[in-house]
């Protein structure tokens, strides 16, 4: 098996390079673990950033670190006024001092509920981060007070809330070494909440809000159960850092995390998760510290999951696995930024916060436990915010579409004889037709044409019998498409851009399942070891396909596409920024999918029947 040694854009760990790397020994489950730290980007002042921009140089917005300037000022001339207490500080349990900006309405002396925004991207975008744009959000919608991917004080202070934009340990001017998405973040967040909750400007109720990088830490802090944490709003947040970020189900994906390590302003050292993946290629105790303790989260929770977003798995897993007696899930088609600042969604969140942060009896509990956008094609939905009792939907009927390699089709009955389809171990990106049913292009497709309108909402699962000829591993990237009655590709639109549909990945040498985490509808690989594929052997493998919600009309086709590399995602053209597939040298191997007979292979789909039927009448709801 090829090891994680071919990442030319990542600065590889060198134990002799003490200028750029150091080791900190951390105790995990009673055992010492050497954790790699990389020298952080020291950051630059706003003046330095502007000078570089004037010279035509590129400046990363997250690398800007304004000098400490403790002051209190009025942020706007428009009533009601908002004041900012800039560069306030507090001390964590180990003596490290961190800095934050506190925004609150000027027209009250009453203690207020506090919204905490905790993340590594800088606490004050108004000073130098003007190059970053919130894609999909109209200009001037969000004020310059808003921390990236977080609550906007320009909205929340006007509704009786205080907002704290926090630079965590090691970020900006905060002391210490930066750590990302682990138990250390959780403990630090606990300390901040318990300190803030007893300050004169706080009413004793704190919450955490954010999306993406600012959301991911919410799971970790909430699991520490700080007494002053009244509720959380976790909108789009990765959970399992190993399976969802550093790798996608075992297929290396270090570059996104590396960009964060390289760009965030840190005057000391930064935990080097990309290099830790080289040292810890399997899901061991170190990576377990990067997975939230879901079962410890008990406070009321409002969770959002974007059906077209890479935070999808963690968001839905979070909703399912936290033990909050009061929890709500909204599954939508939009990207995180326009969804967060959409006025309807802000009003919805305001009702949630007013209920649990101000104890207003406003009927929030009437809100359906689950709301789902059932997508159709382009920007059209069959339903928007359809109410459901839970997720997965309790009335789901899991059915199997059996693959037939002889015809490259699928059917509800497993009546096909044994057959195989063979495709290259690389994708031919010169082909004009990505949907061609030819193995020469490195693509295998199986089709089913629906005979009646059918909604699929929930987890899909692909069970394959696979063989690799000429190598000992095959990486599989799975997409579920929709084709129209004319056979043409029907995309979804997210931020008015085309998006394919449901997706999943798996590595042939990592087929062993974690029996404790896996369910019938969600297989979860264990990632405890590599099991190289022997020549001539056929192996069964179950592949998790992330939750989806879409309708196929009569005459439309569901297509399952399987490739050895990341193919279609119109937002991210440079696939190498995201994945490092391991399929051997180009043209060295052939990937084989066996179907029929003893090699029954199938796609399990979550069919959603109408809520009620009465004779021939259907109540769709």
Secondary structure, DSSP 8 states (H G I E B T S, - for coil): ---S---TTS----TT-TTTEEEEEEEETTEEEEEEEEE-B--B-HHHHHHHHHTT----GGGB------EEEE--SSSS-EEEEEEEEEE-TTS-EEEEEEEEETT--S-EEEEEEE-SS-S-TTTT-TT---TTS-TTSS-TT--TTS--HHHHGGGTEEEEEEE-TTSBT--S-B--SSHHHHHHHHHHHHHHTTSTTEEEEEEEEEETHHHHHHHHHHHT--TTEEEEEEES----HIIIIIEETTEE--HHHHHHHHHSBBSSEEE-HHHHHHH--S--HHHHTTS--GGG--SEEEEEEETTSTTHHHHHHHHHH---SSEEEEEESS-HHHHHH-HHHHHHHHHHHHHHHS-----GGGS-SEEEEEE-SBT-EEEEEEEESSSS-TTEEEEEEEEETTTTEEESS-----EEEEEESS--TT-S-TT---GGGTEEEEEEE-SS-EEEEEEEEEEEEEEEESSS--EEEEEEEEE-TTS-B--EEETTEEE--EEEEEEGGG--B-TTT--SS---B--S------TT--EEEEEEEEEEEEEE-TT-EEEEEEESS----TT---GGGT-B----STTT-EEEEEESGGG--EEEEEEE--SEEETTEEE--
